[in-house]
Amino acid sequence: MSEATSATPLTLSDDEQAMLDGAQGEALALAMRIVTGLARANGAPYLIPIASAHIDSCLYHGVAGLDFAERLASLGGRVKVPTTLNVSSLDLLHPGLVKGDDETMVNGRRLMDAYVSLGASPTWTCAPYQLAEARPPFGTNVAWAESNAIVFCNSVLGARTDRYGDFLDICAAITGRAPYAGLHVTENRAGQIVFDLTGLPQALRDNELFPAVVGQLIGRRTGTAIPVIVGLPATTGEDALKALGAAAASSGGVALFHVVGITPEAATLEIALQGNPPLEVVTVTRDMIAAARAELSTVDGAALDAISVGTPHFSLAECGQLAELLADGPAIDAAVAFYASTSRRILEAARPLGFVDVCERAGVQFVVDTCTYITPILAPDTRVVMTNSGKWAYYAPGNLGVDVIFATLAECVASARAGHPVLEREPWGT
Amino acid sequence: MGDLTGKVLYGGTASGEVMVLDEALSFWGGIDRQTGAIIDEHHPQRGSSVAGKVLVMPYGRGSSSSTSVFAETIRAGSGPLALLLLEPDVILVLGAMVAGELYDKRCPVVVVPPDDYSRLATGQLVQVVAQMGDTACIQMTDAVPA
């Protein structure tokens, strides 16, 4: 018969069974029904304790999400593990910046309040891994939602989370448990598809946009399989890996990637593959890179209305790079709006270093607690936006109805000053 | 023609018209939650609506937020009546579970083996009977008159 009838039954500990039966309150019982329901759906044999959670459900997507959070809160729900909150629908530090409809503004705020009342920390960032206390150690089991946070957590930190959706995140936080399945299981973390970049010119591999373009490419070609990348420069840092993972989790369902010699489960190709033969080896060519890069721009004209950087949220280092580019030289053209998204914590850390002042004097509008591609921040007549983010470039045309130009941070600054796109031809060729 | 079977990820029953998606779809950014229309610019069936359909697609794609959007479409009546997948997708199962908890509206989610999956075609009328722990039954009731 099919595997439908051969699934391992879920075994619960006495404590877990008590939670499910309502012995520890109705909120825990509801959260446990969701956790065990998912465990049964994905064939988990038992539940495992988790060390932290990152909640994506705090972004408003309609009444159902609000009803769920308020139901948990009204039943007395409380998180059992340290819990961070993803971006919301509002920028609480810059009121008026988000021009949402009444429903989103009112219910979005109620949703934020509900999650804080459940005991989650008001971090409001898609990049919790930039906060020292929220970085789980290697090998730790956690329950993180938000696709870029999931892929960073698994790939760069080597902590373990499955590709969770909204609601499981808060239910795992309240119960302190997650199903033992998916990427919590060592064997399921083996690399499957090898992407060999070693034949590409060094100048291309060293380009700032290269990691995001590789992410776009591997997301398209692997779906939900686990890619192993060979040939990224040894100097590739966390911000580059953030860009790569975010792009791969947008164009595909990538929740874990390995980079040989760089990420913690990939000291060698054989280790990344856990000794298995790869399902496929893709020798990446210049043409494949050029095609993936071309997918991230929808227009090639002279118009430019806005710049948006910081998706996922800018790190402190990226705030510093933007400040350095803007420190000397002309201010941003008044006709071009320049948005930089980051978390309130990173913004506070950047302030004493002078980064915020330099950027704001040059004309940059910082956005915190939310992001420019999920909430109405751009002026309604915005048509062409330049970004250095593969993720923003992937989603914004559909979400916002704008055209997008994918470019480096330096090109974004040069273009903002000029009032029109200023792009380097090299190293992409033709 | 015999009935199709599948593995139940979330139980429920539904009868309706099949809509087969040619490509995976992210509910977040891909569906208008008020109308159920496909709005993903990259999707070949942009403009069609999933509302009231037995939706057939290979797997979910993209964001964790698809869970919230899926639950909201079930609440609002703009979502599918049942979801038949080729590969399990926890993000969508969670949305169905929460809509069931909050509103007692059950949208069954079933994984269908490849041979059966390939027999599903847009326009067919089917009845989905899915009980957790049991094999799901997808009964072809009739074809839609041309």
Contacts between the chains, C-beta under 8 A, distances in Angstrom:
chain1	res1	chain2	res2	distance
A	1	B	135	7.8
A	2	B	5	6.6
A	2	B	7	6.6
A	2	B	113	6.1
A	2	B	135	6.9
A	3	B	7	6.6
A	4	B	5	7.3
A	4	B	6	7.0
A	4	B	7	3.7
A	4	B	8	7.1
A	4	B	135	4.8
A	4	B	136	7.5
A	5	B	135	6.3
A	7	B	7	7.9
A	30	B	101	6.6
A	33	B	97	7.8
A	33	B	101	6.9
A	34	B	94	7.0
A	34	B	97	5.7
A	34	B	98	6.9
A	34	B	101	7.3
A	37	B	10	7.3
A	37	B	93	7.7
A	37	B	97	4.9
A	38	B	90	5.9
A	38	B	93	6.4
A	38	B	94	6.3
A	38	B	97	7.2
A	40	B	132	6.6
A	40	B	133	7.8
A	41	B	9	4.1
A	41	B	10	6.5
A	41	B	88	6.9
A	41	B	90	6.8
A	41	B	93	4.8
A	41	B	109	7.7
A	42	B	9	7.9
A	42	B	88	6.1
A	42	B	90	5.8
A	42	B	93	8.0
A	56	B	64	4.4
A	56	B	65	6.2
A	57	B	67	7.7
A	57	B	68	6.2
A	59	B	65	6.2
A	59	B	68	7.6
A	61	B	28	6.9
A	61	B	33	6.8
A	61	B	65	5.9
A	61	B	68	3.8
A	61	B	69	5.0
A	61	B	72	5.8
A	62	B	33	5.3
A	62	B	68	6.9
A	62	B	69	7.1
A	62	B	71	7.9
A	62	B	72	3.2
A	62	B	75	7.3
A	62	B	76	7.0
A	63	B	72	6.6
A	63	B	75	6.3
A	63	B	76	7.7
A	64	B	68	6.6
A	64	B	71	4.0
A	64	B	72	4.2
A	64	B	74	7.4
A	64	B	75	4.5
A	64	B	98	6.7
A	64	B	99	6.4
A	64	B	102	6.5
A	64	B	103	7.8
A	65	B	68	4.3
A	65	B	71	6.9
A	65	B	72	6.8
A	67	B	75	7.8
A	67	B	102	5.3
A	68	B	71	7.5
A	68	B	98	5.4
A	68	B	101	7.8
A	68	B	102	6.1
A	71	B	102	6.7
A	145	B	64	4.1
A	146	B	63	7.9
A	146	B	64	5.5
A	147	B	62	6.7
A	147	B	63	5.4
A	147	B	64	5.9
A	150	B	64	7.4
A	162	B	90	6.9
A	163	B	64	7.7
A	163	B	90	6.8
A	163	B	91	7.0
A	164	B	64	6.5
A	164	B	90	6.8
A	164	B	91	7.6
A	164	B	94	7.8
A	165	B	64	4.7
A	165	B	65	7.8
A	165	B	66	6.4
A	165	B	67	3.3
A	165	B	90	6.3
A	165	B	91	3.5
A	165	B	92	7.5
A	165	B	94	4.6
A	165	B	95	6.9
A	166	B	64	5.7
A	166	B	65	6.1
A	166	B	67	3.8
A	166	B	68	4.5
A	166	B	71	8.0
A	166	B	94	6.8
A	166	B	95	7.6
A	167	B	67	5.7
A	167	B	68	7.5
A	167	B	71	7.5
A	167	B	94	4.9
A	167	B	95	7.5
A	167	B	97	7.5
A	167	B	98	4.9
A	168	B	67	7.7
A	168	B	90	7.2
A	168	B	94	5.2
A	169	B	64	7.7
A	182	B	90	7.5
A	223	B	24	7.8
A	223	B	59	7.5
A	224	B	59	6.8
A	224	B	87	7.4
A	249	B	62	7.5
A	250	B	62	6.3
A	250	B	63	7.9
A	252	B	61	7.2
A	253	B	59	7.3
A	253	B	60	7.5
A	253	B	61	5.7
A	253	B	62	6.9
A	395	B	29	5.8
A	397	B	41	5.7
A	398	B	29	5.6
A	398	B	30	7.7
A	398	B	39	6.6
A	398	B	40	5.7
A	398	B	41	4.5
A	398	B	42	7.3
A	399	B	29	5.7
